[in-house]
Amino acid sequence: MPPHKTTSSVRPQQAARSGAITEFDSKQYRYALGCFPTGVAIITALDGQGRACGLTCNSFSSVSLDPPLVLWSLRKQSSSIQIFRDTDAFAINVLAGDQGALSGRFASSAIADKFEGITYESGYAGVPLISDCVARFHCSMYQYHDAGDHIIFIGQVRQFERVREDDPLVFCKGAYMMVTQSLRELAAKGSIGPAKLLEARRLVYIGMVGLACSNAESADFEALEHTLHDMQGQIDAGDMLQRARLAIRFFDQIAAAAHNEVIAVVAQSLTTLLQLSVNEYHKTDQVGALYRPELDPLRWEILAALKSRNRTAVEHAVSHYLEYVSQAKLNAPLPV
């Protein structure tokens, strides 16, 4: 059956009602979307010259059982967009938990030939298949649709197989959940105490503020300032749980301002542990014990040093911040 290539229209959004939010924060929108865990797959196809190509995707989803249809989407600015618009077949290779390196390789724009040195097989219509993943779906192109800044590709599944019985690779909040899950298990066993967490924060925070000094953009500074103002608003309103969450977000945003994927993943791991701590204190109505007003001016000092791109000053400010945190009494909650 030849592929049906169509363009679908999208209804315009209704005009904003009185009192509705009029400014759309794209960064916060992406952060909110990241709260939904997704699997990770590599979409593969042959280009017009018959060469193997592929890219990492986490937008894969089932559409229909009869006929068996699946979809995924790709931004229009992708260098691979025309390959998939022109192809009649593609494969969806669902990655296993130990294939994070493959995910990173096929997501990298710095690697021209993603398949160089990679062992692969051929499937339906000669499409390349990633070896040793957990499942594979061989698809003919059924339709594609224009959707904002993306194209939605719908494939009809012609063949499929489960390759091995292992956990899939899962992505959530900018990090692979195999890391997050491991940390949760360690925390539950009591293997990560306050001293270990504090030392990890010291090592990671010093590194990330140094990178943020060099790489941060104006929008990053604005986001940090907005968070600090929002924290004060939550304090005034007496919402100490939300204040604590914003305090954690402040350092998450500094990690994002470093514009370094490795730092972002490591920082997210620390965030997981801090959030676990906040949640536990919230359960016992003691989340207010995490608040130390002496830390408020230090956060502003960190932001000011970042804005001036003074690496020495920002490292000093973070060290001062963590030095105060380290003074918490034994078995007392670490301030956030």
NUNUKOL-569059 format. One record per residue (C-alpha): residue in one letter; chain; x, y, z. Coordinates in Angstrom, 1 decimal, always signed. Layout:
NUNUKOL-569059
NODE   residu   chaine        x        y        z
NODE        a        A        X        Y        Z
...
END
This chain:
NUNUKOL-569059
NODE   residu   chaine        x        y        z
NODE        m        A     +0.0     +0.0     +0.0
NODE        p        A     +1.5     +3.4     -0.9
NODE        p        A     +1.9     +5.9     +1.9
NODE        h        A     -0.7     +8.6     +2.3
NODE        k        A     +1.1    +11.9     +2.8
NODE        t        A     -1.3    +14.6     +4.0
NODE        t        A     -1.2    +17.9     +5.8
NODE        s        A     -3.8    +18.4     +8.5
NODE        s        A     -5.1    +21.7     +9.7
NODE        v        A     -5.1    +22.8    +13.3
NODE        r        A     -7.9    +24.8    +14.8
NODE        p        A     -6.8    +28.2    +16.1
NODE        q        A     -6.8    +28.6    +19.8
NODE        q        A     -9.7    +30.4    +21.3
NODE        a        A     -9.0    +34.0    +22.3
NODE        a        A     -7.8    +34.3    +25.9
NODE        r        A    -10.6    +35.0    +28.3
NODE        s        A    -10.5    +37.9    +30.7
NODE        g        A     -8.2    +37.1    +33.6
NODE        a        A     -6.4    +34.2    +31.7
NODE        i        A     -2.7    +34.0    +31.5
NODE        t        A     -1.6    +35.9    +28.5
NODE        e        A     +2.2    +35.3    +28.5
NODE        f        A     +3.3    +31.7    +27.6
NODE        d        A     +6.5    +30.6    +29.3
NODE        s        A     +8.1    +28.2    +26.9
NODE        k        A    +10.8    +27.0    +29.3
NODE        q        A     +8.3    +26.3    +32.0
NODE        y        A     +6.1    +24.5    +29.5
NODE        r        A     +9.0    +22.2    +28.5
NODE        y        A     +9.7    +21.6    +32.2
NODE        a        A     +6.0    +20.7    +32.8
NODE        l        A     +6.1    +18.3    +29.9
NODE        g        A     +9.2    +16.7    +31.3
NODE        c        A     +7.2    +15.6    +34.3
NODE        f        A     +5.7    +12.9    +32.1
NODE        p        A     +8.2     +9.9    +31.9
NODE        t        A     +8.7     +8.5    +28.4
NODE        g        A    +10.5     +5.7    +26.8
NODE        v        A    +13.5     +6.3    +24.5
NODE        a        A    +13.7     +5.0    +21.0
NODE        i        A    +15.9     +5.4    +17.9
NODE        i        A    +14.0     +5.9    +14.7
NODE        t        A    +15.9     +4.5    +11.7
NODE        a        A    +15.4     +4.6     +8.0
NODE        l        A    +17.3     +4.6     +4.7
NODE        d        A    +18.0     +8.0     +3.0
NODE        g        A    +17.7     +8.6     -0.8
NODE        q        A    +21.1     +7.1     -1.4
NODE        g        A    +20.3     +3.9     +0.6
NODE        r        A    +22.5     +4.9     +3.6
NODE        a        A    +21.5     +4.0     +7.1
NODE        c        A    +20.3     +7.0     +9.2
NODE        g        A    +18.6     +7.5    +12.6
NODE        l        A    +17.8     +9.8    +15.5
NODE        t        A    +16.8     +9.6    +19.1
NODE        c        A    +13.1    +10.2    +19.9
NODE        n        A    +10.9    +10.1    +23.0
NODE        s        A     +7.6    +11.0    +21.3
NODE        f        A     +6.8     +7.4    +20.2
NODE        s        A     +3.2     +6.3    +20.9
NODE        s        A     +0.6     +3.8    +19.9
NODE        v        A     -2.3     +5.1    +17.8
NODE        s        A     -4.4     +2.1    +16.8
NODE        l        A     -4.6     -1.7    +17.1
NODE        d        A     -6.7     -2.2    +13.9
NODE        p        A     -4.9     -1.4    +11.8
NODE        p        A     -1.7     -1.4    +14.0
NODE        l        A     -0.6     +2.2    +13.8
NODE        v        A     +2.1     +4.1    +15.8
NODE        l        A     +3.3     +7.6    +15.7
NODE        w        A     +6.3     +9.8    +16.5
NODE        s        A     +7.2    +13.4    +15.8
NODE        l        A    +10.2    +15.4    +14.6
NODE        r        A    +10.8    +19.1    +14.7
NODE        k        A    +10.8    +20.8    +11.2
NODE        q        A    +14.2    +22.3    +11.8
NODE        s        A    +15.8    +18.8    +12.1
NODE        s        A    +18.5    +18.1     +9.5
NODE        s        A    +16.8    +14.7     +9.0
NODE        i        A    +13.3    +16.0     +8.4
NODE        q        A    +13.4    +15.5     +4.6
NODE        i        A    +14.7    +11.9     +4.9
NODE        f        A    +11.6    +10.9     +6.8
NODE        r        A     +9.3    +12.9     +4.6
NODE        d        A    +10.6    +11.1     +1.6
NODE        t        A    +10.9     +7.5     +3.0
NODE        d        A     +8.3     +4.8     +2.6
NODE        a        A     +9.5     +2.8     +5.7
NODE        f        A    +11.1     +3.3     +9.1
NODE        a        A    +11.8     +1.3    +12.2
NODE        i        A    +11.2     +2.2    +15.9
NODE        n        A    +13.9     +0.7    +18.1
NODE        v        A    +13.0     +0.8    +21.8
NODE        l        A    +16.2     +1.1    +23.9
NODE        a        A    +17.1     -0.9    +26.9
NODE        g        A    +18.1     +0.6    +30.2
NODE        d        A    +21.8     +0.0    +29.5
NODE        q        A    +21.7     +1.7    +26.1
NODE        g        A    +22.0     +5.3    +27.3
NODE        a        A    +25.2     +5.8    +25.3
NODE        l        A    +23.4     +4.9    +22.1
NODE        s        A    +20.7     +7.3    +22.9
NODE        g        A    +23.2    +10.1    +23.3
NODE        r        A    +25.0     +9.2    +20.1
NODE        f        A    +21.9     +9.3    +17.9
NODE        a        A    +20.8    +12.5    +19.6
NODE        s        A    +24.1    +14.3    +18.9
NODE        s        A    +24.3    +16.8    +16.1
NODE        a        A    +28.1    +16.6    +16.3
NODE        i        A    +28.2    +13.1    +14.9
NODE        a        A    +27.5    +13.0    +11.1
NODE        d        A    +27.4     +9.3    +10.6
NODE        k        A    +25.4     +7.9    +13.5
NODE        f        A    +26.0     +4.3    +12.3
NODE        e        A    +29.7     +4.5    +12.0
NODE        g        A    +31.1     +1.6    +14.1
NODE        i        A    +27.6     +0.4    +15.1
NODE        t        A    +26.5     -3.1    +14.4
NODE        y        A    +23.0     -3.3    +12.9
NODE        e        A    +20.7     -5.6    +11.1
NODE        s        A    +18.2     -5.1     +8.2
NODE        g        A    +14.5     -5.3     +8.6
NODE        y        A    +11.3     -4.6     +6.6
NODE        a        A    +12.1     -2.8     +3.3
NODE        g        A    +15.8     -2.9     +4.2
NODE        v        A    +15.5     -0.5     +7.1
NODE        p        A    +18.4     -0.7     +9.6
NODE        l        A    +17.6     -2.1    +13.0
NODE        i        A    +19.4     -1.4    +16.3
NODE        s        A    +20.8     -4.6    +17.8
NODE        d        A    +20.0     -5.8    +21.3
NODE        c        A    +17.3     -3.3    +22.1
NODE        v        A    +14.1     -4.4    +24.0
NODE        a        A    +11.6     -4.2    +21.1
NODE        r        A    +11.5     -3.2    +17.4
NODE        f        A     +8.6     -2.1    +15.2
NODE        h        A     +9.0     -2.2    +11.4
NODE        c        A     +6.7     +0.3     +9.8
NODE        s        A     +5.5     +1.4     +6.4
NODE        m        A     +4.7     +5.1     +6.2
NODE        y        A     +1.0     +5.6     +6.6
NODE        q        A     +0.6     +9.4     +6.9
NODE        y        A     +2.4    +12.4     +8.1
NODE        h        A     +0.8    +15.6     +9.4
NODE        d        A     +2.0    +19.2     +9.8
NODE        a        A     +1.7    +20.1    +13.5
NODE        g        A     +3.1    +23.5    +14.6
NODE        d        A     +6.9    +23.3    +14.6
NODE        h        A     +6.8    +19.5    +14.2
NODE        i        A     +5.8    +16.9    +11.7
NODE        i        A     +3.9    +13.9    +13.1
NODE        f        A     +4.7    +10.6    +11.3
NODE        i        A     +2.3     +7.7    +11.5
NODE        g        A     +3.5     +4.3    +10.6
NODE        q        A     +1.7     +1.0    +10.0
NODE        v        A     +3.4     -1.8    +11.8
NODE        r        A     +4.3     -4.6     +9.4
NODE        q        A     +6.5     -6.6    +11.7
NODE        f        A     +7.6     -6.4    +15.3
NODE        e        A     +9.6     -8.3    +17.9
NODE        r        A    +10.6     -8.3    +21.5
NODE        v        A    +14.4     -8.7    +21.5
NODE        r        A    +15.2     -9.2    +25.2
NODE        e        A    +13.4     -9.2    +28.5
NODE        d        A    +15.1     -6.2    +30.2
NODE        d        A    +13.9     -2.9    +31.5
NODE        p        A    +13.6     -0.1    +28.9
NODE        l        A    +15.4     +3.2    +29.0
NODE        v        A    +13.2     +5.8    +30.6
NODE        f        A    +13.6     +9.6    +30.4
NODE        c        A    +12.0    +12.1    +32.9
NODE        k        A    +12.8    +15.7    +33.9
NODE        g        A    +15.9    +15.8    +31.7
NODE        a        A    +17.5    +12.6    +33.1
NODE        y        A    +17.4     +8.9    +32.6
NODE        m        A    +15.3     +7.4    +35.3
NODE        m        A    +17.6     +4.4    +35.8
NODE        v        A    +19.8     +7.0    +37.7
NODE        t        A    +16.9     +8.4    +39.5
NODE        q        A    +15.6     +5.0    +40.6
NODE        s        A    +19.0     +3.9    +41.8
NODE        l        A    +19.2     +7.0    +44.0
NODE        r        A    +15.7     +6.4    +45.4
NODE        e        A    +16.7     +2.9    +46.3
NODE        l        A    +19.9     +4.0    +48.0
NODE        a        A    +18.0     +6.7    +49.9
NODE        a        A    +15.4     +4.2    +51.0
NODE        k        A    +18.2     +1.9    +52.4
NODE        g        A    +19.7     +4.8    +54.3
NODE        s        A    +22.9     +4.6    +52.3
NODE        i        A    +22.9     +8.3    +51.5
NODE        g        A    +23.2    +10.4    +54.6
NODE        p        A    +23.4    +14.2    +55.1
NODE        a        A    +27.2    +14.2    +55.0
NODE        k        A    +27.4    +12.4    +51.7
NODE        l        A    +24.6    +14.6    +50.2
NODE        l        A    +26.3    +17.8    +51.3
NODE        e        A    +29.7    +16.7    +49.9
NODE        a        A    +28.1    +15.9    +46.6
NODE        r        A    +26.3    +19.2    +46.5
NODE        r        A    +29.6    +21.0    +47.1
NODE        l        A    +31.4    +19.3    +44.3
NODE        v        A    +28.6    +19.6    +41.8
NODE        y        A    +27.5    +23.2    +42.6
NODE        i        A    +31.0    +24.6    +42.4
NODE        g        A    +31.5    +23.1    +39.0
NODE        m        A    +28.2    +24.1    +37.6
NODE        v        A    +28.3    +27.8    +38.8
NODE        g        A    +31.7    +28.1    +37.1
NODE        l        A    +30.2    +26.9    +33.8
NODE        a        A    +27.2    +29.1    +34.3
NODE        c        A    +29.4    +32.1    +34.6
NODE        s        A    +30.7    +31.5    +31.1
NODE        n        A    +27.6    +30.1    +29.4
NODE        a        A    +24.5    +31.6    +31.0
NODE        e        A    +22.2    +33.8    +28.9
NODE        s        A    +20.0    +36.7    +29.8
NODE        a        A    +17.0    +34.5    +29.9
NODE        d        A    +18.7    +32.3    +32.5
NODE        f        A    +19.3    +35.3    +34.7
NODE        e        A    +15.7    +36.4    +34.4
NODE        a        A    +14.4    +32.9    +35.3
NODE        l        A    +16.6    +32.8    +38.4
NODE        e        A    +15.5    +36.3    +39.5
NODE        h        A    +11.9    +35.3    +38.9
NODE        t        A    +12.3    +32.2    +41.1
NODE        l        A    +13.9    +34.2    +44.0
NODE        h        A    +10.9    +36.7    +43.9
NODE        d        A     +8.5    +33.8    +43.8
NODE        m        A    +10.2    +32.2    +46.8
NODE        q        A     +9.6    +35.4    +48.8
NODE        g        A     +6.0    +35.4    +47.7
NODE        q        A     +5.6    +31.9    +49.0
NODE        i        A     +7.2    +32.8    +52.3
NODE        d        A     +4.8    +35.8    +52.7
NODE        a        A     +1.9    +33.4    +51.9
NODE        g        A     +3.1    +30.8    +54.4
NODE        d        A     +3.5    +28.1    +51.8
NODE        m        A     +6.7    +26.6    +53.0
NODE        l        A     +6.4    +23.4    +50.8
NODE        q        A     +6.3    +25.5    +47.6
NODE        r        A     +9.1    +27.7    +49.0
NODE        a        A    +11.3    +24.6    +49.5
NODE        r        A    +10.6    +23.3    +46.0
NODE        l        A    +11.5    +26.7    +44.5
NODE        a        A    +14.8    +26.7    +46.5
NODE        i        A    +15.7    +23.4    +44.9
NODE        r        A    +14.6    +24.8    +41.5
NODE        f        A    +17.0    +27.7    +41.9
NODE        f        A    +20.0    +25.4    +41.7
NODE        d        A    +18.3    +23.4    +39.0
NODE        q        A    +18.1    +26.6    +37.0
NODE        i        A    +21.8    +27.3    +37.6
NODE        a        A    +22.6    +23.8    +36.2
NODE        a        A    +20.5    +24.7    +33.1
NODE        a        A    +22.4    +28.0    +32.8
NODE        a        A    +25.6    +26.0    +32.5
NODE        h        A    +24.3    +24.6    +29.2
NODE        n        A    +26.1    +21.3    +29.7
NODE        e        A    +24.1    +18.1    +29.4
NODE        v        A    +26.3    +16.1    +31.8
NODE        i        A    +26.1    +18.7    +34.5
NODE        a        A    +22.3    +18.8    +34.0
NODE        v        A    +21.9    +15.1    +34.5
NODE        v        A    +24.2    +15.0    +37.6
NODE        a        A    +22.4    +18.0    +39.1
NODE        q        A    +19.0    +16.4    +38.5
NODE        s        A    +20.2    +13.4    +40.5
NODE        l        A    +20.9    +15.7    +43.4
NODE        t        A    +17.6    +17.3    +42.9
NODE        t        A    +15.9    +13.9    +43.3
NODE        l        A    +17.5    +13.3    +46.7
NODE        l        A    +16.6    +16.8    +47.9
NODE        q        A    +13.0    +16.4    +46.8
NODE        l        A    +12.8    +13.1    +48.6
NODE        s        A    +13.9    +14.9    +51.8
NODE        v        A    +11.4    +17.7    +51.3
NODE        n        A     +8.6    +15.2    +50.7
NODE        e        A     +9.4    +13.3    +53.8
NODE        y        A     +9.4    +16.4    +56.0
NODE        h        A     +6.1    +17.5    +54.3
NODE        k        A     +4.5    +14.2    +55.4
NODE        t        A     +5.3    +15.0    +59.0
NODE        d        A     +4.3    +18.7    +58.7
NODE        q        A     +7.9    +19.7    +59.4
NODE        v        A     +8.8    +21.1    +56.0
NODE        g        A     +9.1    +24.6    +57.6
NODE        a        A    +12.1    +23.3    +59.5
NODE        l        A    +14.0    +23.3    +56.2
NODE        y        A    +13.8    +27.1    +55.9
NODE        r        A    +16.8    +29.2    +57.0
NODE        p        A    +16.2    +32.9    +56.4
NODE        e        A    +20.0    +33.5    +56.5
NODE        l        A    +20.2    +31.7    +53.1
NODE        d        A    +18.0    +34.2    +51.3
NODE        p        A    +20.6    +37.0    +50.8
NODE        l        A    +23.2    +34.4    +49.8
NODE        r        A    +21.0    +33.3    +46.9
NODE        w        A    +20.8    +36.9    +45.7
NODE        e        A    +24.6    +37.1    +46.1
NODE        i        A    +25.0    +34.0    +43.9
NODE        l        A    +22.8    +35.6    +41.3
NODE        a        A    +24.6    +38.9    +41.3
NODE        a        A    +28.0    +37.1    +40.9
NODE        l        A    +26.6    +35.1    +38.0
NODE        k        A    +25.3    +38.2    +36.3
NODE        s        A    +28.7    +39.9    +36.6
NODE        r        A    +30.3    +36.7    +35.4
NODE        n        A    +32.7    +36.8    +38.3
NODE        r        A    +33.7    +33.1    +38.8
NODE        t        A    +35.7    +33.7    +41.9
NODE        a        A    +32.8    +35.6    +43.5
NODE        v        A    +30.2    +33.1    +42.6
NODE        e        A    +32.3    +30.1    +43.9
NODE        h        A    +32.9    +32.0    +47.1
NODE        a        A    +29.1    +32.7    +47.5
NODE        v        A    +28.2    +29.1    +46.9
NODE        s        A    +30.9    +27.9    +49.3
NODE        h        A    +29.5    +30.3    +51.9
NODE        y        A    +26.0    +29.0    +51.3
NODE        l        A    +27.1    +25.4    +51.7
NODE        e        A    +29.2    +26.2    +54.7
NODE        y        A    +26.1    +27.5    +56.4
NODE        v        A    +24.2    +24.4    +55.4
NODE        s        A    +26.9    +22.2    +56.8
NODE        q        A    +26.5    +23.8    +60.2
NODE        a        A    +23.1    +22.1    +60.6
NODE        k        A    +23.0    +19.9    +63.7
NODE        l        A    +23.4    +16.2    +63.4
NODE        n        A    +20.1    +14.5    +62.4
NODE        a        A    +18.6    +17.9    +61.7
NODE        p        A    +17.2    +18.6    +58.2
NODE        l        A    +19.6    +20.1    +55.8
NODE        p        A    +18.4    +23.5    +54.8
NODE        v        A    +17.1    +24.1    +51.3
END
